[in-house]
């Protein structure tokens, strides 16, 4: 199933709060317009700076062309924003600043570039009003305007790669300010389709960019505007073609898209934002005449047939969100979408010709990115009951059930997210017979009168999970505030806001949710985990060995199989604590290790008297030649920690490889401290900062007596 992102809003251009009274200031600035532009040229197009930052096209631009087409329009945008305070001028101005900057480089490089350029450009402006009482006001205003260009990149920055044509440039123009308004740190870069399209659509540039930067989200717009020549030709000729001819050519285009996306998906698990099409651009006559339909009958047929094909492609590829560009354009107005954001008298000679369609599309993108920011690491959803799953208080009588919310939460449970009931209530008051969700859908039931923060802390201990992977849904602002005070990094959502349920719907398309056999059984696995921990606490009078023996642990150890790939990838991608190197191997890389001669992948399933843990470990070893091996990655599910299983797995791998010696790699992070003693506690000694060495098997660990190994 594909999630549709349609934007019902038509958000008008905002008004910036920081304003200067423009009288006098603009008059002085315009009087010095030529001096300012020339000063900007010397700074922006300094040959040494162009070379150091490898800025494409800058050295080939003449002084005259730079002034007429880039710098003078840039200055006019600044003047228009100063005079009106309308955000569209600010957004286009800041985006144009990227044109002759290292916009595809790392954010640190871009920041360094602007730290050289912006102060000099601001000084050229301030020089024009030196000695006036507005000097300080303009200085503060300029610093605020340019702050986004000078901000340091945050660790939680979302890296977005947008693949398409100039439509995605329009999204970028307006998206940065929308993202900033919602506290979404963003690094957006654009890649373009080749104008030469034969039997296939080349993905070389995109693959190269992905190899250099691990993008979090990738957007694709294949057809809107004129990115692909075969599509442009089809739209031009559509009114002369029959229905069958149109459908045949549409299928050819869909084949190009399907092949392209399949190649890119092989390289990444990042969510795809796939645009369907709106039918833009309009022909000249239909753009101007309001009494004529914006699209001819055959152009609508091309649009509708392509959209059917794009939906089918999305249905067959994991983690795809469909950006419903067609719906957004219809709501915004196809003709409104073609209107230029900046008046023609200002943009006539400029390189930019930004249309307004980027505004509603940027709003839709911001919704997706906000959800991704909050929910991409979610493992546990704490769900309040009264006025969250139903309208009213169940203890007081009849309530109205929110059944669609129940069904969504169950889908999330089936996709691997753990649900925890978090309700201040008497358990006897809960009428489960009225609900879609049932007790077995919850990994833990915290239905009591304790502080909810206390229940969250108890759940963290019972499930052995970090609270930074928890999200709370609670209608009480007071409860959310108390939880935030106790757990500042925990996300707390308000179920009365429609955006909350929209965000949870989107989460089904993020890599942390995937419906596999393992994910569907995760609730039962963690419920058994909580029972184990209670069992251990009840056995406090026993010595450790006897307590472990009482669990009747059994291990099935073997080489990994093709059927294990989904679960192995899930383990590697999701596990932070017992992960010796936190290398996030892709499914394709793991498959290559399994079939190659120089690596091997081992895995293990564990059961005890409470049931199955499932497949809980993945160990990647590299063969160094002879009988020596290197443990390149040792990953174990958190639910398997504390039972001596890691010691058993080490020994089983050494025996399976007939190893006479071994090395182990441990790269510390802020999360993987639980695995820091793996090698130190099992006969290895430290050779360097990240390497541990086992000289001979006499020092190798033994399989604990309480663990039974099954072949």
C-alpha positions in Angstrom: 0.0 0.0 0.0 1.3 3.5 -0.9 0.9 6.5 1.4 -0.4 9.6 -0.4 0.9 13.0 0.7 -1.6 15.7 -0.5 -1.6 19.2 0.8 -5.0 20.7 1.5 -3.6 24.1 2.4 -2.9 27.1 0.2 -0.5 28.8 2.4 0.0 32.5 1.6 3.4 34.1 1.7 4.3 34.9 5.2 5.3 38.2 6.7 8.7 38.4 8.4 8.6 39.8 11.9 12.0 41.5 11.7 11.4 44.7 9.8 13.3 47.9 9.1 11.5 51.1 8.2 12.7 51.2 4.6 12.3 55.0 4.0 15.7 56.5 3.5 17.6 53.2 3.8 16.4 51.9 0.4 17.0 55.3 -1.2 20.6 55.3 0.0 21.1 51.6 -1.0 19.7 52.2 -4.5 21.9 55.2 -5.0 24.9 53.0 -4.4 23.5 50.0 -6.3 26.4 49.9 -8.9 29.0 50.1 -6.2 27.4 47.3 -4.2 27.1 45.0 -7.2 30.7 45.5 -8.2 31.8 44.9 -4.7 29.8 41.7 -4.6 31.4 40.6 -7.9 34.9 40.9 -6.4 33.9 38.8 -3.5 31.7 36.2 -5.1 33.9 35.6 -8.2 37.3 35.9 -6.7 39.4 33.4 -8.8 41.2 31.9 -5.8 37.9 31.3 -4.0 36.3 29.8 -7.1 39.3 27.4 -7.4 39.4 26.4 -3.8 35.8 25.6 -3.6 35.6 24.1 -7.1 32.6 26.2 -8.1 31.3 25.1 -11.4 30.6 27.8 -14.0 31.9 30.7 -12.0 35.2 31.2 -13.9 33.4 31.1 -17.3 30.9 33.9 -16.4 31.8 37.4 -17.7 31.7 40.3 -15.3 28.9 41.8 -17.3 26.8 38.7 -17.4 27.4 38.1 -13.7 26.1 41.6 -12.9 23.1 41.6 -15.2 21.8 38.0 -14.6 22.9 37.1 -11.1 24.1 39.9 -8.8 21.8 42.7 -9.8 18.6 40.5 -9.5 20.0 39.1 -6.2 20.3 42.7 -4.9 16.8 43.5 -6.1 15.4 40.5 -4.2 17.1 41.8 -1.0 15.6 45.2 -1.6 12.1 43.7 -2.2 12.3 41.7 1.0 13.5 44.7 2.9 10.6 46.8 1.6 7.8 44.2 1.9 8.9 41.6 4.4 7.3 38.9 2.2 9.0 35.6 2.7 9.0 34.6 -1.0 11.6 37.3 -1.7 13.7 36.0 1.2 13.4 32.3 0.1 14.4 33.0 -3.5 17.2 35.3 -2.3 18.7 32.7 0.0 18.4 30.0 -2.7 20.1 32.1 -5.3 23.0 32.6 -2.9 23.7 28.9 -3.6 24.0 29.3 -7.3 27.7 30.1 -7.3 28.5 28.4 -4.1 29.6 24.8 -3.3 25.9 23.7 -3.0 26.6 20.0 -3.5 29.5 19.9 -1.0 29.3 18.9 2.6 27.4 21.5 4.8 30.7 22.4 6.6 32.3 23.3 3.3 29.3 25.5 2.3 29.4 27.2 5.7 33.1 27.9 5.3 32.4 29.5 1.9 29.7 31.8 3.2 31.8 32.8 6.2 34.2 34.3 3.7 31.6 35.8 1.4 28.7 37.1 3.5 30.6 39.5 5.9 32.2 41.3 2.9 28.8 41.5 1.1 27.1 42.8 4.2 29.9 45.4 4.6 29.2 46.7 1.1 25.6 47.3 2.0 26.4 48.9 5.3 28.9 51.2 3.7 26.1 52.8 1.7 24.3 54.0 4.9 27.4 54.7 7.1 26.8 57.4 9.6 23.0 57.1 9.6 20.8 56.1 12.6 19.7 53.0 10.6 23.2 51.5 10.4 22.9 49.3 13.4 19.3 48.2 12.6 20.4 47.2 9.1 23.3 45.3 10.5 21.1 43.2 12.8 18.6 42.7 10.0 21.3 41.4 7.6 22.7 39.0 10.2 19.2 37.6 10.7 18.7 37.3 6.9 22.0 35.4 6.3 21.9 33.3 9.5 20.7 30.1 7.6 23.7 30.3 5.3 26.1 30.5 8.3 24.6 27.9 10.7 26.7 25.0 11.7 25.4 21.6 10.6 23.6 19.7 13.3 24.3 16.0 14.0 20.6 15.3 13.4 20.5 17.0 10.0 18.2 15.2 7.5 20.0 14.7 4.2 17.6 14.9 1.3 18.6 14.0 -2.3 16.1 15.3 -4.9 16.3 13.7 -8.3 14.5 15.3 -11.2 14.4 18.7 -12.9 13.7 22.3 -12.1 10.5 21.4 -10.2 12.7 20.1 -7.3 14.6 23.4 -7.4 11.3 25.1 -6.7 10.7 22.8 -3.8 14.2 23.5 -2.4 13.6 27.3 -2.6 10.7 27.1 -0.2 11.5 24.0 1.8 14.4 25.4 3.8 12.3 28.1 5.5 9.4 25.6 6.1 11.9 23.2 7.6 13.4 25.9 9.8 9.9 26.9 11.1 9.4 23.3 12.2 12.9 22.9 13.6 13.9 20.4 11.0 17.7 20.6 10.2 17.9 20.0 6.5 20.7 19.4 3.9 19.0 19.2 0.4 20.9 18.5 -2.7 19.6 18.2 -6.3 20.6 15.8 -9.1 19.3 15.9 -12.6 18.3 13.4 -15.3 20.4 13.3 -18.4 18.7 14.9 -21.4 19.9 11.9 -23.4 17.6 9.0 -22.8 17.9 5.8 -24.8 16.7 2.3 -23.8 17.5 3.1 -20.2 17.7 6.1 -17.8 21.2 6.6 -16.4 21.7 6.6 -12.7 25.4 7.2 -12.6 25.4 10.7 -11.1 22.9 9.7 -8.4 24.8 6.6 -7.5 28.0 8.7 -7.2 26.3 11.2 -4.9 24.9 8.4 -2.8 28.4 6.8 -2.5 29.8 10.1 -1.2 26.9 11.0 1.1 24.6 8.6 3.0 21.3 10.3 2.2 18.3 9.8 4.6 15.5 10.4 2.1 15.5 10.5 -1.7 12.9 12.2 -3.8 12.1 11.5 -7.4 10.1 13.6 -9.9 10.3 12.0 -13.3 7.7 13.8 -15.4 6.5 17.2 -14.2 7.9 20.0 -16.3 10.3 18.6 -19.0 12.9 16.5 -17.3 12.6 13.5 -19.7 12.5 14.2 -23.4 10.3 11.1 -24.2 7.7 12.4 -21.8 7.9 16.0 -23.3 7.5 14.6 -26.7 4.5 12.5 -25.7 2.7 15.5 -24.1 3.4 17.6 -27.2 2.0 14.9 -29.5 -0.8 13.6 -27.3 -3.7 15.3 -29.0 -2.7 13.6 -32.3 -2.5 10.1 -30.8 -5.2 7.5 -30.1 -5.8 6.0 -26.7 -3.9 2.7 -27.4 -0.9 4.7 -28.8 -0.8 6.8 -25.6 -1.0 3.7 -23.4 1.8 2.0 -25.3 4.1 4.9 -24.9 3.1 5.4 -21.3 4.1 1.8 -20.6 7.5 2.4 -22.2 8.0 5.4 -19.8 6.9 3.4 -16.8 9.5 0.8 -17.7 12.2 3.4 -17.6 11.1 4.6 -14.2 10.8 1.0 -12.8 14.2 0.0 -14.0 15.8 3.2 -12.6 14.2 2.9 -9.2 15.1 -0.7 -8.9 18.7 0.1 -9.5 18.7 2.9 -6.9 16.9 0.7 -4.3 19.7 -1.9 -4.6 22.0 0.8 -3.2 20.0 2.2 -0.3 17.2 1.5 2.1 16.3 5.2 2.5 12.6 6.1 2.0 11.7 7.2 -1.5 9.4 10.2 -2.1 7.9 9.5 -5.5 6.0 12.2 -7.3 3.1 11.4 -9.4 2.4 14.0 -12.1 0.1 17.0 -12.3 0.2 17.6 -16.1 2.4 20.7 -15.8 3.6 22.7 -17.7 0.5 24.0 -19.3 0.5 25.1 -23.0 0.6 28.9 -23.5 -3.1 29.2 -24.5 -4.5 27.1 -21.7 -2.3 28.8 -19.2 -3.9 32.2 -20.0 -7.5 31.5 -20.8 -9.6 30.8 -17.7 -12.6 29.5 -19.7 -10.6 26.7 -21.3 -9.7 23.5 -19.3 -6.1 23.6 -18.2 -5.4 20.2 -19.8 -6.8 18.7 -23.0 -8.6 15.4 -22.9 -5.6 13.5 -24.2 -3.2 15.2 -21.9 -5.4 14.2 -19.0 -5.3 10.6 -20.3 -1.4 10.7 -20.3 -1.4 12.1 -16.8 -3.9 9.5 -15.5 -2.3 6.5 -17.1 1.2 7.5 -15.9 -0.2 8.0 -12.4 -1.7 4.5 -12.4 1.7 3.1 -13.5 3.6 5.1 -10.8 1.3 3.8 -8.1 1.9 0.3 -9.3 5.6 0.8 -9.2 5.4 2.2 -5.7 3.3 -0.7 -4.5 6.1 -3.1 -5.5 9.1 -1.2 -3.8 9.6 -1.1 -0.1 9.6 2.3 1.8 7.9 4.5 -0.9 5.7 7.5 -0.1 3.8 8.8 -3.0 3.8 12.6 -3.2 0.4 13.3 -4.7 1.4 16.1 -6.9 -1.7 15.8 -9.0 -3.9 16.3 -5.9 -1.8 19.2 -4.7 -1.9 20.9 -8.1 -5.7 20.5 -8.3 -6.2 22.1 -4.9 -3.7 24.9 -5.5 -4.9 25.4 -9.0 -3.0 24.4 -12.1 -2.8 27.9 -13.4 -1.8 29.3 -10.0 1.0 26.8 -9.9 2.5 28.3 -13.1 2.5 31.9 -11.7 6.0 33.1 -11.0 6.8 33.7 -7.3 8.7 36.9 -8.2 7.2 39.7 -10.3 8.5 39.7 -13.9 9.9 43.2 -13.7 12.4 41.9 -11.1 13.1 38.5 -12.6 13.1 39.4 -16.3 16.9 39.3 -16.7 17.6 36.9 -13.9 18.6 33.3 -14.1 15.9 32.3 -11.7 12.2 31.8 -12.8 10.7 30.2 -9.7 7.0 29.3 -10.0 4.7 29.2 -7.0 4.1 25.5 -7.3 7.1 25.0 -5.0 5.2 26.5 -2.1 2.5 23.8 -1.5 4.9 21.0 -2.5 7.3 22.3 0.1 4.6 22.1 2.7 3.9 18.5 1.8 7.7 17.7 2.0 7.9 19.4 5.4 5.1 17.1 6.8 7.1 14.0 5.7 10.4 15.3 7.1 8.8 16.2 10.4 7.5 12.7 10.7 10.8 11.2 9.7 12.7 13.4 12.2 10.4 12.3 15.1 9.7 8.7 14.3 12.6 7.2 12.2 14.1 5.6 15.3 10.9 4.6 17.0 10.8 1.1 18.5 8.1 1.6 21.2 4.8 3.5 21.1 3.2 4.2 24.5 -0.5 4.6 24.0 -2.8 6.5 26.4 -6.5 5.2 26.4 -9.1 7.7 27.5 -9.6 10.5 24.9 -6.8 8.9 22.8 -8.2 5.6 21.6 -11.7 6.7 22.2 -13.7 9.8 23.0 -14.5 10.0 26.6 -13.6 8.2 29.9 -14.5 4.5 29.8 -14.9 4.3 33.6 -17.7 6.9 33.2 -19.8 4.9 30.8 -20.2 4.7 27.0 -17.4 6.0 24.8 -16.9 6.5 21.0 -14.1 4.3 19.8 -11.6 5.7 17.3 -11.4 2.5 15.3 -9.3 3.8 12.5 -6.6 4.7 15.0 -6.8 1.2 16.5 -6.3 -0.3 13.1 -3.3 2.0 12.4 -1.6 1.1 15.6 -2.2 -2.6 14.9 -0.5 -2.2 11.5 2.4 -0.5 13.2 2.6 -3.4 15.6 2.6 -5.9 12.7 5.5 -3.8 11.2 7.6 -4.3 14.3 6.8 -1.4 16.5 6.1 -2.4 20.2 2.9 -1.1 21.7 2.7 -0.3 25.4 -0.6 0.5 27.1 0.0 3.7 29.2 -3.2 4.5 31.0 -4.1 5.9 34.4 -7.0 3.6 35.0 -8.3 0.6 36.9 -7.7 -2.4 34.6 -11.2 -3.6 35.4 -12.6 -0.5 33.7 -11.2 -1.4 30.3 -13.9 -3.0 28.1 -11.7 -4.9 25.6 -14.8 -6.3 23.8 -15.4 -2.8 22.4 -11.9 -2.4 21.0 -10.0 -3.5 17.9 -6.8 -3.6 19.9 -6.6 -6.4 22.3 -4.3 -7.1 25.3 -2.1 -9.4 23.2 -1.4 -6.5 20.8 0.6 -4.8 23.6 4.1 -5.9 24.7 3.5 -4.4 28.2 0.3 -3.2 29.9 0.9 -0.3 32.3 -2.7 0.3 33.4 -2.5 1.7 36.9 -2.4 4.9 38.9 1.3 5.4 38.9 3.0 8.4 37.4 3.3 7.8 33.7 7.0 8.7 33.8 7.5 5.9 36.4 5.7 3.4 34.1 7.9 4.5 31.2 11.0 3.9 33.3 9.8 0.5 34.4 9.1 -0.5 30.8 12.5 0.6 29.7 14.0 -1.8 32.3 11.6 -4.6 31.5 12.2 -4.4 27.7 15.9 -3.4 28.1 15.5 -0.6 25.5 16.6 3.0 25.6 14.1 5.7 26.0 15.4 7.6 23.0 13.5 5.0 20.9 10.2 5.6 22.7 7.3 7.8 21.6 4.3 8.7 23.7 0.8 9.4 22.5 -1.2 11.2 25.2 -4.0 13.8 25.1 -3.0 15.4 28.4 -0.7 18.4 27.9 0.2 18.0 31.6 1.2 14.4 31.3 3.2 15.2 28.1 5.0 18.0 30.0 5.8 15.8 33.0 7.1 13.1 30.7 9.2 15.6 28.8 10.7 16.9 32.0 11.8 13.4 33.1 12.8 12.3 29.6 13.8 15.3 27.5 14.7 13.3 24.4 11.5 11.3 24.3 8.9 12.4 21.7 5.4 13.1 23.1 2.6 13.5 20.6 -0.9 14.9 21.0 -3.5 12.5 19.6 -6.0 15.4 19.2 -3.8 16.8 16.4 -4.6 15.3 13.0 -0.9 15.6 12.1 -0.1 13.0 14.8 -2.0 10.2 13.0 -0.7 11.4 9.7 2.9 11.2 11.0 2.3 7.6 12.3 0.8 6.6 8.9 4.0 7.9 7.3 6.1 5.9 9.7 4.9 2.7 8.0 7.1 3.7 5.0 10.3 4.3 7.1 13.1 1.8 7.3 12.4 1.1 11.0 9.1 -0.5 10.1 8.8 -3.4 7.8 6.3 -6.2 7.8 8.4 -9.4 8.1 7.7 -12.6 10.0 10.1 -11.5 12.6 8.5 -8.0 13.0 5.0 -9.5 13.3 6.2 -11.7 16.2 8.2 -9.0 18.0 5.5 -8.1 20.5 5.3 -11.7 21.7 9.1 -11.9 21.9 9.4 -8.8 24.1 6.5 -9.9 26.2 8.4 -13.1 27.0 11.5 -10.9 27.6 9.7 -9.0 30.3 8.6 -12.3 31.9 12.2 -13.5 31.9 13.4 -10.5 33.8 10.7 -10.9 36.3 11.6 -14.6 36.6 15.2 -13.7 37.2 14.3 -11.2 39.9 12.2 -14.0 41.6 15.3 -16.2 41.5 17.5 -13.9 43.5 18.3 -16.6 46.0 20.0 -18.8 43.4 23.5 -18.5 42.3 24.0 -17.1 38.7 24.7 -20.5 37.1 21.6 -22.1 38.7 19.5 -19.1 37.8 20.6 -19.3 34.1 20.1 -23.0 34.0 16.5 -22.6 35.2 15.8 -20.8 31.9 16.8 -23.9 29.8 18.5 -21.9 27.1 19.0 -23.6 23.7 21.0 -22.2 20.8 20.7 -23.1 17.1 23.9 -21.9 15.5 24.6 -22.0 11.8 25.8 -20.1 8.7 23.3 -17.5 7.4 20.9 -18.4 4.6 19.3 -16.3 1.9 16.0 -16.6 3.8 17.6 -14.9 6.7 18.5 -11.7 4.8 15.5 -9.6 5.9 16.1 -10.3 9.6 19.9 -10.0 9.3 19.5 -6.6 7.7 17.0 -5.5 10.3 19.4 -6.5 13.1 22.4 -4.7 11.6 20.4 -1.6 10.8 18.4 -1.3 14.1 20.8 -2.6 16.8 22.9 0.1 18.6 23.9 -1.4 22.0 25.4 -4.8 21.3 27.0 -3.8 18.0 30.8 -3.8 18.0 31.4 -1.5 15.0 27.8 -0.2 14.2 28.6 -0.7 10.5 25.1 -0.5 8.8 25.6 -3.1 6.1 22.9 -3.1 3.5 21.0 -6.3 2.5 23.1 -6.4 -0.7 26.4 -6.2 1.2 25.3 -9.0 3.6 24.3 -11.1 0.6 27.7 -10.6 -1.0 29.5 -11.6 2.3 27.4 -14.8 2.3 28.4 -15.8 -1.2 32.0 -14.7 -1.3 35.1 -16.7 -0.3 36.8 -14.1 1.9 33.9 -13.5 4.3 31.3 -15.6 6.2 28.1 -14.7 8.0 26.9 -16.7 11.0 23.7 -16.4 12.9 21.9 -18.0 15.8 18.4 -18.6 17.1 17.7 -18.9 20.8 14.8 -20.4 22.8 14.2 -20.9 26.5 11.4 -22.2 28.7 9.3 -19.1 27.9 9.5 -19.5 24.1 11.6 -18.3 21.2 13.9 -15.2 21.2 14.0 -15.6 17.4 17.1 -15.0 15.3 19.1 -12.8 17.6 22.7 -12.6 16.3 24.7 -11.9 13.2 28.5 -12.2 13.1 30.5 -11.2 10.0 34.0 -12.6 9.9 36.7 -11.9 7.4 39.3 -14.6 6.5 42.8 -13.3 6.7 44.5 -16.4 5.1 45.5 -19.6 6.8 43.4 -20.2 9.9 43.2 -16.6 11.2 39.9 -14.6 11.1 38.7 -11.1 12.0 35.4 -10.4 13.7 34.4 -7.4 11.5 31.0 -7.1 13.1 29.3 -8.8 16.0 25.7 -7.8 16.4 23.3 -9.2 19.0 19.7 -8.2 19.8 19.3 -6.4 23.1 16.9 -9.0 24.2 19.7 -11.7 24.2 22.0 -9.7 26.4 22.8 -10.9 29.9 22.6 -14.7 29.3 26.2 -15.5 28.3 25.1 -16.0 24.7 27.8 -13.7 23.3 30.5 -15.9 24.9 28.9 -19.0 23.3 28.6 -17.3 19.9 32.3 -16.3 19.9 33.3 -19.9 20.6 31.0 -21.4 18.1 32.3 -19.1 15.3 35.9 -19.9 16.2 35.2 -23.6 16.1 33.2 -23.3 12.8 36.2 -21.5 11.2 38.7 -23.9 12.7 40.5 -20.7 13.8 44.0 -20.9 15.4 43.8 -17.2 16.2 41.5 -14.2 15.7 41.2 -10.5 15.8 38.1 -8.5 16.9 37.2 -5.0 16.0 35.5 -2.7 18.5 34.7 0.9 17.5 33.1 2.8 20.4 30.1 5.0 19.9 27.8 6.8 22.4 25.4 3.8 22.2 27.4 0.5 22.1 29.0 0.4 25.5 27.2 -2.9 26.3 29.5 -4.6 23.7 32.7 -2.9 24.8 33.9 -5.8 27.0 33.1 -8.6 24.5 36.7 -9.2 23.5 38.4 -8.2 26.7 36.2 -10.6 28.8 36.9 -13.5 26.4 40.6 -13.9 26.1 41.5 -11.2 23.6 44.1 -8.5 24.4 44.1 -5.0 22.9 46.5 -4.4 20.0 45.6 -0.9 19.1 42.7 1.6 19.5 40.1 -0.6 17.8 41.7 -4.0 17.4 41.7 -6.9 19.9 43.8 -10.1 19.3 43.3 -13.7 20.4 46.8 -15.3 20.1 45.7 -19.0 20.4 42.7 -21.1 21.2 43.9 -21.9 24.8 42.6 -18.4 25.7 39.4 -18.8 23.8 36.1 -18.6 25.7 34.0 -21.6 26.6 30.3 -22.1 26.1 28.6 -21.6 29.4 27.3 -24.8 31.0 23.7 -23.6 31.1 23.5 -23.2 27.3 22.6 -26.2 25.1 23.8 -26.0 21.5 21.7 -27.7 18.9 23.2 -28.6 15.5 
